[in-house]
Amino acid sequence: MKKSVIVLLVVGVLLLLLCGTGCSKYNTMVTEQENVEQAWANVNTQYQRRADLIPNLVETVKGYATHESQTLQNVTEARAKVGTINLSVDSLDEASLQRYTQAQNQLSAALKSLLSVTEAYPDLKANENFMRFQDELAGTENRIQVARKDFNHAAQAYNTLIRRFPTNIFASFFGFKVKPYFQASEGADIAPTVKF
């Protein structure tokens, strides 16, 4: 009788220790997962800010550069394509993040073309509305870079946590998955050629 009581006590103490450790690990994983979700929301907020600025910028340019319709159409189409990709942090994987980034990069390229059009239109370059939108867009691009960096930092902390032993056991049991990182675009390591 005494042996069975001792065995039950030992098993009970072990279960309490395991549960305490497991609960603590689970709560830490949830906290880090929430940090990743918040960082992802910040990335989407900055991309949405850019998307909201684009129609105003396009309309301002349209008033000056009527025969640049292809450039304006490319920007509008790229913005529309970005709007069709709705990527949540829960469905985030390498392939979906790559598609999302590719669409954002196409929009960035179209915006660069739009901004380069201004060189041919001195009145447009001096237009106060255009200058304001251009400054806001440049600020937004900087915010996007910061938000992406912050997301990568949150994803790294989360991924490190769920891959370390013994937390990886609890992470696997509760279904916590590794989150992908934003990476440099293909060709970003090549400096652009500047010609005058």
Phi, psi and chi 1 to 4 in degrees:
 res  aa     phi    psi   chi1   chi2   chi3   chi4
   1 MET       -  -42.9 -176.5   91.2  139.9      -
   2 LYS   -65.5  -38.3  -76.2 -173.1  175.4 -173.8
   3 LYS   -64.1  -40.4  -77.0 -173.1  178.3 -173.4
   4 SER   -67.8  -34.6   62.7      -      -      -
   5 VAL   -67.4  -42.7  170.4      -      -      -
   6 ILE   -64.4  -43.6  -67.8  172.7      -      -
   7 VAL   -61.7  -44.0  168.1      -      -      -
   8 LEU   -62.4  -40.9  -77.1  174.6      -      -
   9 LEU   -64.2  -44.4  -77.4  174.2      -      -
  10 VAL   -63.1  -45.5  168.7      -      -      -
  11 VAL   -62.6  -41.1  167.5      -      -      -
  12 GLY   -62.3  -44.1      -      -      -      -
  13 VAL   -64.3  -43.5  167.8      -      -      -
  14 LEU   -62.2  -42.1  -73.1  174.1      -      -
  15 LEU   -64.0  -41.2  -77.5  174.8      -      -
  16 LEU   -62.8  -42.6  -78.0  173.3      -      -
  17 LEU   -64.7  -44.1  -72.0  173.2      -      -
  18 LEU   -64.6  -43.5 -177.0   61.4      -      -
  19 CYS   -64.6  -42.8 -178.0      -      -      -
  20 GLY   -61.5  -44.7      -      -      -      -
  21 THR   -67.3  -44.7  -58.9      -      -      -
  22 GLY   -63.0  -43.0      -      -      -      -
  23 CYS   -63.4  -42.5  -69.9      -      -      -
  24 SER   -63.3  -45.5  173.7      -      -      -
  25 LYS   -62.9  -43.2  -62.7  -74.8 -174.3 -159.6
  26 TYR   -61.7  -46.6  179.6   81.2      -      -
  27 ASN   -62.6  -37.7  -70.0  -22.4      -      -
  28 THR   -66.4  -41.6  -57.5      -      -      -
  29 MET   -63.9  -40.3  -70.7 -175.5  -65.6      -
  30 VAL   -64.0  -42.3  167.0      -      -      -
  31 THR   -60.8  -46.5  -60.3      -      -      -
  32 GLU   -67.2  -35.8  -69.2  -60.6  -35.7      -
  33 GLN   -64.9  -40.2 -175.0  177.4   42.8      -
  34 GLU   -63.6  -37.2  -73.2  -63.8  -41.2      -
  35 ASN   -62.3  -41.1  -71.0  -19.9      -      -
  36 VAL   -64.4  -43.5  170.4      -      -      -
  37 GLU   -64.1  -39.5  -70.2  177.2   10.9      -
  38 GLN   -65.3  -43.4  177.2 -162.0   16.1      -
  39 ALA   -63.3  -39.0      -      -      -      -
  40 TRP   -65.4  -41.1 -179.2 -109.9      -      -
  41 ALA   -61.0  -37.9      -      -      -      -
  42 ASN   -65.8  -38.6  -69.3  -17.5      -      -
  43 VAL   -61.3  -48.6  167.5      -      -      -
  44 ASN   -63.3  -35.5  -81.2  -30.5      -      -
  45 THR   -61.5  -43.5  -62.5      -      -      -
  46 GLN   -69.7  -39.0  -64.4  -50.1  -39.6      -
  47 TYR   -64.5  -37.5  -81.8  130.8      -      -
  48 GLN   -66.2  -38.8 -177.0   61.3   50.7      -
  49 ARG   -58.9  -44.5  175.5 -177.6  162.4   84.2
  50 ARG   -62.8  -45.0  177.1  171.4   71.2  173.6
  51 ALA   -62.1  -34.9      -      -      -      -
  52 ASP   -71.3  -29.7  -67.8  -15.1      -      -
  53 LEU   -76.2  -29.5  -75.1  171.1      -      -
  54 ILE   -59.8  -45.8  -70.6  170.7      -      -
  55 PRO   -58.6  -39.0  -24.0   32.8      -      -
  56 ASN   -65.8  -41.2  -64.8  -37.4      -      -
  57 LEU   -65.3  -44.0 -173.0   63.5      -      -
  58 VAL   -61.7  -44.2  166.7      -      -      -
  59 GLU   -63.8  -38.0  -74.0  -58.1  -46.0      -
  60 THR   -64.8  -44.9  -57.1      -      -      -
  61 VAL   -67.6  -38.6  172.7      -      -      -
  62 LYS   -57.4  -36.2 -164.4 -176.6  -72.8 -174.1
  63 GLY   -64.5  -27.3      -      -      -      -
  64 TYR  -101.5  -37.7  -75.8   88.6      -      -
  65 ALA  -113.8   66.7      -      -      -      -
  66 THR   -64.4  -30.0   53.7      -      -      -
  67 HIS   -91.5   13.1   64.5  -80.9      -      -
  68 GLU   -99.7   36.4  -60.2  -70.5  -10.7      -
  69 SER   -62.4  -33.3   60.2      -      -      -
  70 GLN   -64.7  -43.0 -174.7   59.5   46.4      -
  71 THR   -61.9  -45.0  -58.2      -      -      -
  72 LEU   -64.4  -38.6  -63.6  169.8      -      -
  73 GLN   -66.2  -40.3 -176.7  178.5  -13.8      -
  74 ASN   -61.3  -42.0  -70.1  -14.4      -      -
  75 VAL   -64.3  -46.3  171.1      -      -      -
  76 THR   -62.1  -42.7  -55.9      -      -      -
  77 GLU   -67.0  -40.6  -73.3  172.8    1.9      -
  78 ALA   -65.3  -40.2      -      -      -      -
  79 ARG   -63.8  -41.9 -178.3 -177.7  179.1  -88.3
  80 ALA   -63.4  -40.5      -      -      -      -
  81 LYS   -63.5  -41.8 -177.0  176.4 -179.7 -178.4
  82 VAL   -61.8  -37.7  164.0      -      -      -
  83 GLY   -66.6  -22.0      -      -      -      -
  84 THR   -83.4  -14.4   63.3      -      -      -
  85 ILE   -93.9  109.2  -60.4  174.0      -      -
  86 ASN  -113.6   98.9 -170.0    6.3      -      -
  87 LEU  -109.5  116.7 -176.4   60.4      -      -
  88 SER   -92.5  159.3   76.0      -      -      -
  89 VAL   -65.7  -25.9   72.9      -      -      -
  90 ASP   -70.2  -31.8  -63.8  -31.0      -      -
  91 SER   -98.9   14.6   62.7      -      -      -
  92 LEU   -73.3  119.6 -158.7   58.0      -      -
  93 ASP  -142.0  177.0   60.9   15.0      -      -
  94 GLU   -57.0  -46.5  -71.7  -70.2  -24.6      -
  95 ALA   -67.2  -45.6      -      -      -      -
  96 SER   -68.6  -36.9   60.5      -      -      -
  97 LEU   -66.4  -35.8 -176.7   60.2      -      -
  98 GLN   -66.1  -42.7 -173.7  175.4   10.4      -
  99 ARG   -63.0  -42.6  -76.7 -169.6  -54.3  -84.8
 100 TYR   -62.5  -47.1 -178.0   81.4      -      -
 101 THR   -65.0  -39.7  -57.2      -      -      -
 102 GLN   -61.4  -42.9 -166.0  171.5   36.9      -
 103 ALA   -65.6  -40.6      -      -      -      -
 104 GLN   -65.4  -37.9  -67.1  -67.5  -14.2      -
 105 ASN   -66.6  -36.5  -71.5  -16.4      -      -
 106 GLN   -63.9  -39.0  -73.1  174.8  -11.2      -
 107 LEU   -66.0  -41.5  179.8   55.9      -      -
 108 SER   -60.2  -43.2  -66.6      -      -      -
 109 ALA   -64.7  -41.4      -      -      -      -
 110 ALA   -64.4  -39.0      -      -      -      -
 111 LEU   -65.4  -38.3  -76.9  172.4      -      -
 112 LYS   -62.2  -41.0  -74.0  177.5 -173.7  172.2
 113 SER   -62.9  -42.0  -65.0      -      -      -
 114 LEU   -62.3  -44.7  178.0   67.3      -      -
 115 LEU   -68.7  -29.7  -65.9  175.4      -      -
 116 SER   -72.3  -22.5   70.1      -      -      -
 117 VAL   -60.6  -30.6  163.1      -      -      -
 118 THR   -62.1  -22.9   62.5      -      -      -
 119 GLU   -61.7  -29.9  -65.8  -57.3  -44.4      -
 120 ALA   -84.6   -5.9      -      -      -      -
 121 TYR  -128.1   88.6  -59.9   92.7      -      -
 122 PRO   -58.8  -35.3  -11.5   16.5      -      -
 123 ASP   -65.6  -36.2  -69.4  -19.1      -      -
 124 LEU   -67.2  -42.6  175.2   58.7      -      -
 125 LYS   -60.0  -30.4  -77.2  176.0   27.5  177.8
 126 ALA   -90.2   -8.6      -      -      -      -
 127 ASN   -66.5  128.2  179.7  -78.6      -      -
 128 GLU   -62.5  -42.3 -173.3  177.9  -42.1      -
 129 ASN   -62.9  -44.3  -74.6  -23.7      -      -
 130 PHE   -62.0  -44.3  177.9   77.0      -      -
 131 MET   -61.8  -40.9  -64.4  -57.0  -66.3      -
 132 ARG   -64.4  -46.5 -176.3  169.5   41.8   88.9
 133 PHE   -64.1  -39.4  -70.7  132.0      -      -
 134 GLN   -63.7  -42.4 -170.6  175.3   12.1      -
 135 ASP   -64.6  -42.2  -72.0  -16.1      -      -
 136 GLU   -64.1  -39.2  -76.0 -171.7   40.6      -
 137 LEU   -65.5  -42.7 -167.8   57.3      -      -
 138 ALA   -62.0  -42.5      -      -      -      -
 139 GLY   -62.9  -38.3      -      -      -      -
 140 THR   -66.5  -40.9  -60.2      -      -      -
 141 GLU   -59.8  -39.9  -66.9  -62.2  -35.8      -
 142 ASN   -64.7  -41.4  -70.3  -24.9      -      -
 143 ARG   -64.3  -36.9  -71.3 -177.6  179.1  126.5
 144 ILE   -61.4  -45.3  -72.2  169.8      -      -
 145 GLN   -60.7  -42.8  -67.9  -54.4  -42.9      -
 146 VAL   -65.2  -43.8  168.5      -      -      -
 147 ALA   -63.6  -39.9      -      -      -      -
 148 ARG   -65.5  -40.9  -73.1  173.5   61.2  154.1
 149 LYS   -63.3  -43.5 -177.7 -177.9   73.2  100.0
 150 ASP   -63.7  -38.7  -69.6  -13.5      -      -
 151 PHE   -61.8  -47.2  172.4   80.1      -      -
 152 ASN   -59.5  -38.7  -79.9   -9.8      -      -
 153 HIS   -65.3  -44.6  179.2   72.3      -      -
 154 ALA   -65.4  -40.8      -      -      -      -
 155 ALA   -64.9  -38.3      -      -      -      -
 156 GLN   -65.0  -43.5 -174.1 -125.3   -7.9      -
 157 ALA   -62.9  -43.8      -      -      -      -
 158 TYR   -65.1  -49.1  168.1   78.6      -      -
 159 ASN   -61.3  -41.4  -70.0  -17.6      -      -
 160 THR   -61.4  -44.7  -59.7      -      -      -
 161 LEU   -60.1  -49.7  173.8   70.0      -      -
 162 ILE   -77.5  -11.0   68.2  167.4      -      -
 163 ARG   -97.7  -11.1  -67.4  179.4   62.2 -142.4
 164 ARG   -83.4  147.4  -67.5  171.8   78.5  177.1
 165 PHE   -82.0  139.6 -176.8   80.0      -      -
 166 PRO   -91.0    1.0   34.9  -35.2      -      -
 167 THR   -59.5  -31.0  -50.7      -      -      -
 168 ASN   -59.6  -29.7   61.3  -15.8      -      -
 169 ILE   -66.2  -48.2  -63.8  167.0      -      -
 170 PHE   -66.6  -39.6  -64.1  104.6      -      -
 171 ALA   -61.3  -43.8      -      -      -      -
 172 SER   -64.7  -43.1  175.6      -      -      -
 173 PHE   -62.3  -41.5  179.7   74.8      -      -
 174 PHE   -91.7    0.7  -71.2  111.9      -      -
 175 GLY    82.0   23.1      -      -      -      -
 176 PHE   -76.2  128.6  -71.8   89.7      -      -
 177 LYS  -115.0  152.3  -56.4  -89.9 -169.9 -112.1
 178 VAL   -66.2  139.5  170.6      -      -      -
 179 LYS  -100.3  141.5  -59.6  -67.2 -178.1 -167.7
 180 PRO   -77.6  166.0   28.4  -33.9      -      -
 181 TYR  -108.5  153.4  -61.4  107.8      -      -
 182 PHE   -71.3  139.7  -84.3  104.4      -      -
 183 GLN  -128.4  161.8  -62.9  178.8    7.3      -
 184 ALA   -60.9  145.7      -      -      -      -
 185 SER   -67.3  153.3  -58.2      -      -      -
 186 GLU   -60.3  130.6 -167.7  172.9  -47.6      -
 187 GLY    88.4   -0.8      -      -      -      -
 188 ALA   -69.1  -18.0      -      -      -      -
 189 ASP   -82.1   -4.8   56.4  -22.6      -      -
 190 ILE  -100.6  123.7  -59.0  168.5      -      -
 191 ALA   -69.0  140.1      -      -      -      -
 192 PRO   -69.5  149.9   21.6  -28.4      -      -
 193 THR   -87.8  128.6  -55.6      -      -      -
 194 VAL  -109.8  124.1  177.9      -      -      -
 195 LYS  -126.0  138.9  -66.8 -178.4 -179.4  177.3
 196 PHE  -114.5      -  -68.0  101.0      -      -
